[in-house]
Amino acid sequence: SPAPPAPRVTTAAPFPIVGIGASAGGLAAFEAFFAGMPAATDPDMAFVLVQHLAPDHKSILTDLIQRYTRMQVAEVEDGMVVRPNCAYIIPPNHDMAFLNGRLQLLAPSAPRGQRLPIDFFFRSLAQDQREHAIGIILSGTGSDGTLGVRAIKGEGGMVMAQNPASTEYDGMPRSALATGLVDYELPPAEMPAQLIAYVTQAFGKLTRLPPPTPTAENALRKILVLLRAQSGHDFAQYKRSTVARRLERRLAIHQIDTLDHYVQYVQQTPSELEALFHDLLIGVTQFFRDPAAFQALEQRIIPQLFADKAAAAVIRVWSVGCATGEEAYSLAILLAERQEVLKQTFRVQVFATDIDSHAIATARLGLYPASIAADLTPERLARFFTVEADGSAYRIHKSIRDLVIFSEQDLIRDPPFSKLDLISCRNLLIYLNGELQKRLMPLFHYALNPGGYLFLGTSETVGEGTDRLFTLQDRPQRLYRREAAMVDAQRGTVGQLAPPLTAGGALVPS
């Protein structure tokens, strides 16, 4: 007789993973949260609890949470697979990361008092689970979780923070709320109902925006018109898929079922347009993001910027879409280090621009949560940053801040800089449609000096049809050099994109 058919292997649909971070005062907050979970139904998501614990302190969380939930509760063991309707608790004296559906335990890399396990976990969760990542910040001192909030939102996930009035210690929730990226601010007991309502809409069968119909397209155009009227910025050239994903999240957050109803909501609620604007702009950023790319830049390109330059020469760099400033300051650090190697001081100008005025304000401050220590070598952290008195943040040195000029600028509408040696435009093109990407390449070519360099994100290219403007220098790290040919032939394209360039490439902030 024939052999029986092999059993079919099916992959379960992904389910939301909820990371919950707490420090001082966290026990009461965890208790209130799980007491608010429904007693008779499963939430169909997993919960991972990260609490600051002394290394010798056995967690009592497992027993405490089990009293309040029908879910299975377990202290994490290395390599544990995460399943829905289970709660997982970080053991003492460990950092923890999420990788391919499993929880990985690591020995702490920082001494006690400087560890930031919530940021460490949230950032790995965002990278691994993207829009299925949810982050919740409860009671605690300091700023742990703040960079994790940005990472989760940057990947399209959702974030909650405890209402500071309901906390024992409000440092962590206040730090998270100050980002402007938190979707819900609630007491812990009210979080589960809101969380379940959000997940039901965001991941239920009826969640995705319908295929483009004339009615849906019309509603989308109205949203873009309202957004442009309030912010002054036109998102019509953003990829439709990017805009649709962000809109899906906004609809789920407010429990709105159609784009037409959302149009009515934003007309009555101007603050929602502001929130949508920030959701469309939020991206993942960090110091020296993609270390291999920055290493290639440091070794292959930065020395070329200084080669054969007279002492009076100016090195001009443009960081496009600089967000909260980490990339611009990373470039400035590389330029400062090169001058130290050469034992010469040049005039260096790093122009850093973004259309988000809130992000620019953060960048100008140069104050970052302590968890940036994960992205910087100890040497760079010691040389270019000063730790704040309470240890919760680092401030970048004035010597580096003085190299960077921040301006609010709309790349599509405002004139670019000119006479540049390097343009860094990383992880912005992926949000723009193909037509706009093509129009930007001649603009970048025009803005660069002969032989200048273009630094793109690792999943971006100069595109077909414009590749004659640039020669590839490093394929994996997306480093290009400006070609001399085709300038005049492309001038018309530049003129269509932006107003006439000023002779010195100066920019008037909008």
Salt bridges, closest charged atoms under 4 A:
ASP42 OD1 - ARG70 NE 2.89
ASP95 OD1 - ARG115 NH2 3.03
ASP144 OD2 - HIS52 NE2 2.70
GLU155 OE1 - ARG130 NE 3.15
ASP170 OD2 - ARG174 NE 2.75
ASP183 OD1 - LYS153 NZ 2.70
ASP183 OD1 - ARG250 NH1 3.51
GLU217 OE1 - ARG221 NH1 3.83
GLU217 OE1 - ARG240 NH2 3.52
ASP234 OD2 - ARG228 NH1 3.93
GLU248 OE1 - ARG208 NH1 2.97
ASP257 OD1 - HIS261 ND1 2.61
GLU272 OE2 - ARG250 NE 2.90
GLU272 OE1 - HIS254 NE2 2.62
GLU274 OE2 - HIS278 NE2 3.14
GLU274 OE2 - HIS358 NE2 3.28
ASP279 OD1 - LYS153 NZ 3.10
ASP279 OD2 - ARG250 NH1 3.02
ASP290 OD2 - ARG426 NH2 2.99
GLU298 OE1 - ARG380 NH2 3.58
GLU337 OE2 - ARG380 NE 2.89
GLU340 OE1 - ARG383 NH2 2.09
ASP356 OD2 - HIS278 ND1 3.20
ASP375 OD2 - ARG123 NH2 2.75
GLU388 OE2 - ARG395 NE 3.52
ASP402 OD2 - LYS398 NZ 2.84
ASP410 OD2 - HIS233 ND1 2.84
ASP414 OD1 - ARG413 NE 3.52
ASP421 OD1 - LYS309 NZ 3.28
ASP474 OD2 - ARG300 NH1 3.47
